[in-house]
Amino acid sequence: MQTLPILPSCGQPASIRIEVYSPDPGDLYGSLDASAYFCDLHAMSAVSAIWRAQLTPYKVEMAPDVQRRCGEVYVFPTGRMGGAK
């Protein structure tokens, strides 16, 4: 099972959500494994860390009613990192 790399965080309000996908031979797009949240300052270094871990980052808009802190990560239980195969 693959794990997330160490990601930057500062605890400030997040403005960017990044979906993290791991390779999945049975799925063209891969396995959606996590959503990670970052401030503008840490988003690019987070994307770089995700790429270096051979995962795929994909920036998506944050819903207006969602409030997260920079560095918060939610691992989906249905993804490969959450234990699904």
A tleap script that builds the chain and sets N, CA, C and O, in Angstrom:
source leaprc.protein.ff14SB
mol = sequence {
  NMET GLN THR LEU PRO ILE LEU PRO SER CYS
  GLY GLN PRO ALA SER ILE ARG ILE GLU VAL
  TYR SER PRO ASP PRO GLY ASP LEU TYR GLY
  SER LEU ASP ALA SER ALA TYR PHE CYS ASP
  LEU HIE ALA MET SER ALA VAL SER ALA ILE
  TRP ARG ALA GLN LEU THR PRO TYR LYS VAL
  GLU MET ALA PRO ASP VAL GLN ARG ARG CYS
  GLY GLU VAL TYR VAL PHE PRO THR GLY ARG
  MET GLY GLY ALA CLYS
}
set mol.1.N position { 0.840 -1.162 0.000 }
set mol.1.CA position { 0.000 0.000 0.000 }
set mol.1.C position { 0.897 1.242 0.000 }
set mol.1.O position { 1.859 1.322 0.765 }
set mol.2.N position { 0.577 2.197 -0.856 }
set mol.2.CA position { 1.336 3.435 -0.939 }
set mol.2.C position { 0.848 4.434 0.104 }
set mol.2.O position { -0.319 4.410 0.497 }
set mol.3.N position { 1.731 5.296 0.543 }
set mol.3.CA position { 1.358 6.318 1.515 }
set mol.3.C position { 1.694 7.693 0.957 }
set mol.3.O position { 2.463 7.824 0.004 }
set mol.4.N position { 1.111 8.701 1.560 }
set mol.4.CA position { 1.395 10.071 1.163 }
set mol.4.C position { 2.786 10.479 1.631 }
set mol.4.O position { 3.261 10.017 2.669 }
set mol.5.N position { 3.433 11.345 0.863 }
set mol.5.CA position { 4.709 11.885 1.331 }
set mol.5.C position { 4.447 12.912 2.439 }
set mol.5.O position { 3.301 13.274 2.704 }
set mol.6.N position { 5.506 13.365 3.068 }
set mol.6.CA position { 5.365 14.446 4.037 }
set mol.6.C position { 5.028 15.708 3.261 }
set mol.6.O position { 5.742 16.095 2.336 }
set mol.7.N position { 3.929 16.345 3.650 }
set mol.7.CA position { 3.451 17.529 2.943 }
set mol.7.C position { 3.607 18.767 3.817 }
set mol.7.O position { 3.558 18.677 5.044 }
set mol.8.N position { 3.793 19.921 3.185 }
set mol.8.CA position { 3.940 21.149 3.963 }
set mol.8.C position { 2.631 21.516 4.654 }
set mol.8.O position { 1.548 21.136 4.210 }
set mol.9.N position { 2.751 22.251 5.733 }
set mol.9.CA position { 1.555 22.745 6.414 }
set mol.9.C position { 1.932 23.921 7.289 }
set mol.9.O position { 3.050 24.009 7.798 }
set mol.10.N position { 0.980 24.822 7.455 }
set mol.10.CA position { 1.224 25.964 8.338 }
set mol.10.C position { 0.017 26.253 9.224 }
set mol.10.O position { 0.098 27.078 10.134 }
set mol.11.N position { -1.110 25.575 8.961 }
set mol.11.CA position { -2.287 25.764 9.788 }
set mol.11.C position { -3.123 26.975 9.425 }
set mol.11.O position { -4.174 27.206 10.024 }
set mol.12.N position { -2.671 27.752 8.452 }
set mol.12.CA position { -3.460 28.902 8.001 }
set mol.12.C position { -4.665 28.403 7.195 }
set mol.12.O position { -4.672 27.250 6.764 }
set mol.13.N position { -5.678 29.240 6.985 }
set mol.13.CA position { -6.824 28.809 6.177 }
set mol.13.C position { -6.378 28.370 4.780 }
set mol.13.O position { -5.572 29.037 4.131 }
set mol.14.N position { -6.913 27.250 4.342 }
set mol.14.CA position { -6.577 26.718 3.022 }
set mol.14.C position { -7.409 27.402 1.951 }
set mol.14.O position { -8.566 27.756 2.179 }
set mol.15.N position { -6.812 27.585 0.787 }
set mol.15.CA position { -7.516 28.165 -0.350 }
set mol.15.C position { -7.504 27.230 -1.551 }
set mol.15.O position { -8.160 27.497 -2.558 }
set mol.16.N position { -6.758 26.136 -1.446 }
set mol.16.CA position { -6.590 25.211 -2.564 }
set mol.16.C position { -6.797 23.781 -2.092 }
set mol.16.O position { -6.267 23.366 -1.062 }
set mol.17.N position { -7.574 23.041 -2.860 }
set mol.17.CA position { -7.778 21.611 -2.590 }
set mol.17.C position { -7.096 20.833 -3.698 }
set mol.17.O position { -7.262 21.141 -4.878 }
set mol.18.N position { -6.334 19.831 -3.317 }
set mol.18.CA position { -5.656 18.980 -4.290 }
set mol.18.C position { -6.100 17.544 -4.064 }
set mol.18.O position { -5.955 16.998 -2.971 }
set mol.19.N position { -6.646 16.940 -5.123 }
set mol.19.CA position { -6.977 15.515 -5.065 }
set mol.19.C position { -5.711 14.743 -5.400 }
set mol.19.O position { -4.943 15.130 -6.281 }
set mol.20.N position { -5.508 13.652 -4.688 }
set mol.20.CA position { -4.305 12.833 -4.875 }
set mol.20.C position { -4.729 11.465 -5.411 }
set mol.20.O position { -5.534 10.762 -4.800 }
set mol.21.N position { -4.177 11.111 -6.550 }
set mol.21.CA position { -4.477 9.837 -7.206 }
set mol.21.C position { -3.232 8.959 -7.220 }
set mol.21.O position { -2.122 9.440 -7.445 }
set mol.22.N position { -3.430 7.662 -6.975 }
set mol.22.CA position { -2.327 6.716 -7.130 }
set mol.22.C position { -2.597 5.886 -8.379 }
set mol.22.O position { -3.749 5.735 -8.785 }
set mol.23.N position { -1.539 5.345 -8.994 }
set mol.23.CA position { -1.722 4.534 -10.192 }
set mol.23.C position { -2.592 3.312 -9.894 }
set mol.23.O position { -2.464 2.678 -8.847 }
set mol.24.N position { -3.469 3.003 -10.828 }
set mol.24.CA position { -4.321 1.819 -10.711 }
set mol.24.C position { -4.442 1.217 -12.103 }
set mol.24.O position { -5.086 1.803 -12.974 }
set mol.25.N position { -3.832 0.051 -12.328 }
set mol.25.CA position { -3.848 -0.552 -13.663 }
set mol.25.C position { -5.258 -0.780 -14.209 }
set mol.25.O position { -5.452 -0.802 -15.425 }
set mol.26.N position { -6.228 -0.946 -13.335 }
set mol.26.CA position { -7.588 -1.206 -13.781 }
set mol.26.C position { -8.412 0.039 -14.041 }
set mol.26.O position { -9.580 -0.062 -14.415 }
set mol.27.N position { -7.823 1.220 -13.850 }
set mol.27.CA position { -8.559 2.465 -14.002 }
set mol.27.C position { -7.682 3.473 -14.727 }
set mol.27.O position { -6.567 3.755 -14.288 }
set mol.28.N position { -8.166 4.012 -15.817 }
set mol.28.CA position { -7.407 4.958 -16.625 }
set mol.28.C position { -6.923 6.153 -15.815 }
set mol.28.O position { -5.811 6.634 -16.029 }
set mol.29.N position { -7.743 6.634 -14.892 }
set mol.29.CA position { -7.399 7.831 -14.127 }
set mol.29.C position { -6.657 7.528 -12.835 }
set mol.29.O position { -6.072 8.436 -12.245 }
set mol.30.N position { -6.663 6.318 -12.392 }
set mol.30.CA position { -6.023 5.941 -11.138 }
set mol.30.C position { -7.035 5.891 -10.010 }
set mol.30.O position { -8.239 6.019 -10.231 }
set mol.31.N position { -6.540 5.707 -8.815 }
set mol.31.CA position { -7.378 5.597 -7.622 }
set mol.31.C position { -7.386 6.939 -6.893 }
set mol.31.O position { -6.330 7.450 -6.518 }
set mol.32.N position { -8.581 7.513 -6.692 }
set mol.32.CA position { -8.680 8.740 -5.906 }
set mol.32.C position { -8.478 8.348 -4.452 }
set mol.32.O position { -9.309 7.664 -3.854 }
set mol.33.N position { -7.355 8.796 -3.893 }
set mol.33.CA position { -6.972 8.354 -2.561 }
set mol.33.C position { -7.142 9.386 -1.467 }
set mol.33.O position { -7.419 9.032 -0.321 }
set mol.34.N position { -6.980 10.661 -1.801 }
set mol.34.CA position { -7.004 11.663 -0.742 }
set mol.34.C position { -7.340 13.038 -1.291 }
set mol.34.O position { -7.167 13.314 -2.478 }
set mol.35.N position { -7.817 13.877 -0.417 }
set mol.35.CA position { -7.942 15.307 -0.671 }
set mol.35.C position { -7.033 16.008 0.329 }
set mol.35.O position { -7.071 15.731 1.528 }
set mol.36.N position { -6.219 16.919 -0.185 }
set mol.36.CA position { -5.288 17.660 0.667 }
set mol.36.C position { -5.539 19.149 0.457 }
set mol.36.O position { -5.862 19.586 -0.648 }
set mol.37.N position { -5.388 19.909 1.516 }
set mol.37.CA position { -5.737 21.325 1.497 }
set mol.37.C position { -4.518 22.166 1.846 }
set mol.37.O position { -3.754 21.831 2.751 }
set mol.38.N position { -4.344 23.279 1.102 }
set mol.38.CA position { -3.162 24.112 1.288 }
set mol.38.C position { -3.480 25.581 1.087 }
set mol.38.O position { -4.433 25.944 0.397 }
set mol.39.N position { -2.657 26.417 1.708 }
set mol.39.CA position { -2.703 27.854 1.451 }
set mol.39.C position { -1.955 28.100 0.138 }
set mol.39.O position { -1.288 27.204 -0.379 }
set mol.40.N position { -2.067 29.307 -0.393 }
set mol.40.CA position { -1.377 29.637 -1.648 }
set mol.40.C position { 0.137 29.452 -1.540 }
set mol.40.O position { 0.783 29.040 -2.503 }
set mol.41.N position { 0.691 29.748 -0.396 }
set mol.41.CA position { 2.135 29.667 -0.199 }
set mol.41.C position { 2.671 28.234 -0.298 }
set mol.41.O position { 3.776 28.026 -0.799 }
set mol.42.N position { 1.905 27.247 0.171 }
set mol.42.CA position { 2.404 25.876 0.233 }
set mol.42.C position { 1.876 24.951 -0.873 }
set mol.42.O position { 2.283 23.791 -0.950 }
set mol.43.N position { 0.992 25.442 -1.714 }
set mol.43.CA position { 0.382 24.576 -2.733 }
set mol.43.C position { 1.409 24.008 -3.710 }
set mol.43.O position { 1.384 22.812 -3.999 }
set mol.44.N position { 2.301 24.839 -4.219 }
set mol.44.CA position { 3.252 24.360 -5.226 }
set mol.44.C position { 4.233 23.343 -4.642 }
set mol.44.O position { 4.549 22.353 -5.302 }
set mol.45.N position { 4.717 23.565 -3.430 }
set mol.45.CA position { 5.634 22.587 -2.846 }
set mol.45.C position { 4.904 21.281 -2.528 }
set mol.45.O position { 5.508 20.209 -2.569 }
set mol.46.N position { 3.611 21.364 -2.211 }
set mol.46.CA position { 2.821 20.145 -1.988 }
set mol.46.C position { 2.671 19.361 -3.286 }
set mol.46.O position { 2.826 18.140 -3.301 }
set mol.47.N position { 2.372 20.060 -4.367 }
set mol.47.CA position { 2.243 19.397 -5.675 }
set mol.47.C position { 3.556 18.720 -6.050 }
set mol.47.O position { 3.551 17.589 -6.534 }
set mol.48.N position { 4.665 19.393 -5.835 }
set mol.48.CA position { 5.974 18.807 -6.142 }
set mol.48.C position { 6.233 17.543 -5.323 }
set mol.48.O position { 6.731 16.550 -5.854 }
set mol.49.N position { 5.900 17.575 -4.042 }
set mol.49.CA position { 6.094 16.406 -3.183 }
set mol.49.C position { 5.220 15.240 -3.637 }
set mol.49.O position { 5.652 14.087 -3.608 }
set mol.50.N position { 4.004 15.535 -4.053 }
set mol.50.CA position { 3.080 14.490 -4.524 }
set mol.50.C position { 3.618 13.856 -5.803 }
set mol.50.O position { 3.604 12.632 -5.936 }
set mol.51.N position { 4.093 14.675 -6.747 }
set mol.51.CA position { 4.683 14.137 -7.983 }
set mol.51.C position { 5.899 13.272 -7.687 }
set mol.51.O position { 6.051 12.192 -8.257 }
set mol.52.N position { 6.771 13.748 -6.789 }
set mol.52.CA position { 7.984 12.971 -6.459 }
set mol.52.C position { 7.650 11.613 -5.858 }
set mol.52.O position { 8.432 10.670 -5.982 }
set mol.53.N position { 6.502 11.507 -5.212 }
set mol.53.CA position { 6.072 10.235 -4.633 }
set mol.53.C position { 5.374 9.344 -5.670 }
set mol.53.O position { 4.798 8.312 -5.326 }
set mol.54.N position { 5.433 9.756 -6.939 }
set mol.54.CA position { 4.820 9.019 -8.052 }
set mol.54.C position { 3.311 8.914 -7.899 }
set mol.54.O position { 2.698 7.905 -8.251 }
set mol.55.N position { 2.728 9.983 -7.364 }
set mol.55.CA position { 1.284 10.129 -7.271 }
set mol.55.C position { 0.894 11.282 -8.192 }
set mol.55.O position { 1.749 12.065 -8.608 }
set mol.56.N position { -0.386 11.386 -8.508 }
set mol.56.CA position { -0.840 12.445 -9.397 }
set mol.56.C position { -1.699 13.439 -8.633 }
set mol.56.O position { -2.728 13.064 -8.071 }
set mol.57.N position { -1.284 14.718 -8.606 }
set mol.57.CA position { -2.091 15.754 -7.979 }
set mol.57.C position { -3.031 16.378 -9.007 }
set mol.57.O position { -2.680 16.509 -10.180 }
set mol.58.N position { -4.208 16.755 -8.568 }
set mol.58.CA position { -5.171 17.405 -9.449 }
set mol.58.C position { -5.873 18.495 -8.651 }
set mol.58.O position { -6.570 18.204 -7.678 }
set mol.59.N position { -5.693 19.745 -9.056 }
set mol.59.CA position { -6.291 20.869 -8.339 }
set mol.59.C position { -7.781 20.969 -8.663 }
set mol.59.O position { -8.179 20.935 -9.827 }
set mol.60.N position { -8.591 21.091 -7.622 }
set mol.60.CA position { -10.026 21.284 -7.794 }
set mol.60.C position { -10.470 22.475 -6.941 }
set mol.60.O position { -9.813 22.836 -5.965 }
set mol.61.N position { -11.576 23.064 -7.324 }
set mol.61.CA position { -12.100 24.203 -6.576 }
set mol.61.C position { -12.592 23.746 -5.207 }
set mol.61.O position { -13.158 22.662 -5.063 }
set mol.62.N position { -12.370 24.580 -4.224 }
set mol.62.CA position { -12.917 24.307 -2.892 }
set mol.62.C position { -14.354 24.802 -2.857 }
set mol.62.O position { -14.658 25.880 -3.367 }
set mol.63.N position { -15.221 24.028 -2.265 }
set mol.63.CA position { -16.608 24.462 -2.093 }
set mol.63.C position { -16.619 25.669 -1.159 }
set mol.63.O position { -15.838 25.718 -0.208 }
set mol.64.N position { -17.484 26.635 -1.412 }
set mol.64.CA position { -17.470 27.854 -0.594 }
set mol.64.C position { -17.791 27.618 0.874 }
set mol.64.O position { -17.377 28.406 1.725 }
set mol.65.N position { -18.511 26.564 1.188 }
set mol.65.CA position { -18.885 26.316 2.579 }
set mol.65.C position { -17.892 25.408 3.319 }
set mol.65.O position { -18.119 25.059 4.478 }
set mol.66.N position { -16.801 25.026 2.659 }
set mol.66.CA position { -15.790 24.156 3.268 }
set mol.66.C position { -14.654 25.009 3.817 }
set mol.66.O position { -14.104 25.861 3.120 }
set mol.67.N position { -14.319 24.767 5.062 }
set mol.67.CA position { -13.195 25.478 5.665 }
set mol.67.C position { -12.197 24.451 6.190 }
set mol.67.O position { -12.520 23.629 7.048 }
set mol.68.N position { -10.992 24.513 5.663 }
set mol.68.CA position { -9.916 23.615 6.074 }
set mol.68.C position { -8.669 24.436 6.353 }
set mol.68.O position { -8.588 25.611 5.993 }
set mol.69.N position { -7.703 23.806 6.997 }
set mol.69.CA position { -6.424 24.432 7.310 }
set mol.69.C position { -5.350 23.864 6.388 }
set mol.69.O position { -5.438 22.721 5.938 }
set mol.70.N position { -4.352 24.670 6.120 }
set mol.70.CA position { -3.228 24.245 5.290 }
set mol.70.C position { -2.568 23.017 5.926 }
set mol.70.O position { -2.159 23.038 7.087 }
set mol.71.N position { -2.478 21.962 5.137 }
set mol.71.CA position { -1.861 20.727 5.607 }
set mol.71.C position { -2.853 19.644 5.985 }
set mol.71.O position { -2.456 18.500 6.207 }
set mol.72.N position { -4.148 19.981 6.065 }
set mol.72.CA position { -5.145 18.946 6.384 }
set mol.72.C position { -5.263 17.988 5.209 }
set mol.72.O position { -5.245 18.402 4.050 }
set mol.73.N position { -5.385 16.705 5.523 }
set mol.73.CA position { -5.517 15.665 4.504 }
set mol.73.C position { -6.630 14.722 4.915 }
set mol.73.O position { -6.724 14.326 6.077 }
set mol.74.N position { -7.475 14.364 3.954 }
set mol.74.CA position { -8.494 13.342 4.186 }
set mol.74.C position { -8.191 12.186 3.247 }
set mol.74.O position { -8.204 12.357 2.028 }
set mol.75.N position { -7.919 11.018 3.799 }
set mol.75.CA position { -7.670 9.811 3.004 }
set mol.75.C position { -8.986 9.074 2.852 }
set mol.75.O position { -9.623 8.710 3.841 }
set mol.76.N position { -9.394 8.853 1.599 }
set mol.76.CA position { -10.661 8.161 1.334 }
set mol.76.C position { -10.516 6.677 1.661 }
set mol.76.O position { -9.581 6.029 1.191 }
set mol.77.N position { -11.428 6.136 2.461 }
set mol.77.CA position { -11.338 4.716 2.815 }
set mol.77.C position { -11.529 3.794 1.611 }
set mol.77.O position { -11.140 2.627 1.656 }
set mol.78.N position { -12.128 4.312 0.532 }
set mol.78.CA position { -12.376 3.492 -0.655 }
set mol.78.C position { -11.205 3.525 -1.635 }
set mol.78.O position { -11.225 2.814 -2.639 }
set mol.79.N position { -10.187 4.339 -1.357 }
set mol.79.CA position { -9.022 4.410 -2.239 }
set mol.79.C position { -7.970 3.382 -1.856 }
set mol.79.O position { -8.103 2.686 -0.849 }
set mol.80.N position { -6.944 3.295 -2.651 }
set mol.80.CA position { -5.871 2.323 -2.384 }
set mol.80.C position { -5.127 2.636 -1.098 }
set mol.80.O position { -4.704 1.719 -0.394 }
set mol.81.N position { -4.958 3.920 -0.776 }
set mol.81.CA position { -4.282 4.276 0.468 }
set mol.81.C position { -5.149 3.974 1.686 }
set mol.81.O position { -4.641 3.768 2.788 }
set mol.82.N position { -6.445 3.952 1.474 }
set mol.82.CA position { -7.367 3.661 2.562 }
set mol.82.C position { -7.572 2.173 2.787 }
set mol.82.O position { -8.312 1.779 3.688 }
set mol.83.N position { -6.924 1.344 1.981 }
set mol.83.CA position { -7.004 -0.100 2.195 }
set mol.83.C position { -7.800 -0.832 1.132 }
set mol.83.O position { -7.780 -2.063 1.105 }
set mol.84.N position { -8.515 -0.113 0.238 }
set mol.84.CA position { -9.261 -0.788 -0.820 }
set mol.84.C position { -8.270 -1.285 -1.866 }
set mol.84.O position { -7.195 -0.710 -2.036 }
set mol.85.N position { -8.635 -2.344 -2.558 }
set mol.85.CA position { -7.747 -2.899 -3.592 }
set mol.85.C position { -8.315 -2.723 -4.951 }
set mol.85.O position { -7.699 -3.132 -5.935 }
savepdb mol mol.pdb
quit
